[in-house]
Amino acid sequence: MATDELVKTTTGIAHHGAARLPSVDVDSFNIEIKDEDGFLGDRASKGAFRKIFDRWRKPLHKSGKDPFGDEPSEKISKKVLDDILVGDDTEASAVVHSAIEDFAQELAYVTRRFLKTKAWARTERIVVGGGFRDSRLGELAIARTEIILKAEDFKIDMQPIRHHPDEAGLIGALHLAPSWIFEAHDSILAVDIGGTNIRCGVVETCWKKANDLSKAQVAKSELWRHADDEPTREGAVKRLIKMLKTLITEAETEGFKLAPFIGIACPGVINEDGGIEKGAQNLPGNWESSKFNLPASLLEGIPEIGEHDTAILMHNDGVVQGLSEIPFMQDVDRWGVLTIGTGLGNARFTNRHKENGNGKDRDSADGKKKAKENNKDDGKGAKE
């Protein structure tokens, strides 16, 4: 993409996939680490938990005493497993607890490896998001992982992400935008793109209640399960534009002062020009093509919001989900996010300390250079 197009897409606010954001430096994101068994993230994904759960069922299944019957492990919902944890069937509960313990050991191993990389050095706290977190079994696994690490003298806090994972990916988009946007507007458009769903929302800043955005909330949202429709890439973009236009109309009707800004969370390594380098293999069509640029395509469909030119910023989905935690991370300097889903998303942040309105990190390091160096840890730099 030409430079003038890049400026037009971002309107000079920042570049896509930026290492320096208004409140944090993104020290690294989507680093891949391998061990002798393959990619590390595969050991702490939703699929990994299901395999562990299935392994604990097998002895009982062979003896004809499997409390789950013939139902495949991957078909048993998180809600059912949560109910079993507090139910009267002690054997079924023991199977789920055993799976949680084994998964926590795997997550502890993976976390330990991250903490030993240059990018994650001196991390003080880790928040865990993704769909797995949205369950009691996920919360127990996270808590158990923290205990395991502390028993090994890792000085690390580990906690579930505060917002529902579906909303965190939208609320985090607020932290892509410069603060001056919020002075004249009370909401933005946010997009969270996943391998199964695309979610769009109007995110209310609640700036007057808390200018650190700690009270921000999703005022309205639309969900499209694109995996069911199997659209083309162009069809997916067209549907996304239609969803956003519907939200714009509804926001205006309901009296929201919508900013001319769209924040996008998208899987993969996001280039400065809005292209996707790698990690978008689960999206409809080839999103990694050099001929495709999502921000530019959206800008063609939505050139203005209200009376102002539209500005669009896109970043990695794990980063954006982590950004929703910024207001609650002010008591530490360095923190990270792990998102447990189809793979294991990851990002590490350093809080920027503002002086006279300009962000300054404590180490006075150049954020962009640091992120480029850190993303080379273990010779990788893409989504798991």
Protein Blocks (a to p, Z undefined) as FASTA:
>chain_A
ZZklmmmmnnomacehiabdfkbccfbghiacddfkbcfklmmcfklmmmmmmmmmmmmm
mnopafnljadfklpcfklmmmmmmmmblmlmmmmmmmmmmmmmmmmmmmmmmmmpmklg
oiabdcdedjklncfklmmmmmmmmmmmmmnopacdddddfbafklmmmmmmmmmpcfkl
mmmpcbdcdddddfkbccdddddfklmmomnlpmgccfbdcdddfklnopafklmmmmmm
mmmmmmmmmmmmnopacdfbdcdddedjddfkopafbhplmpgcjfkbfkbcfklmmmmm
mmbghjbccddddddfklmmmmmmmmmmmmbfbdcdddddfbccdddddddddeehiacd
fklpafklmmmmmmmgghiacdZZ
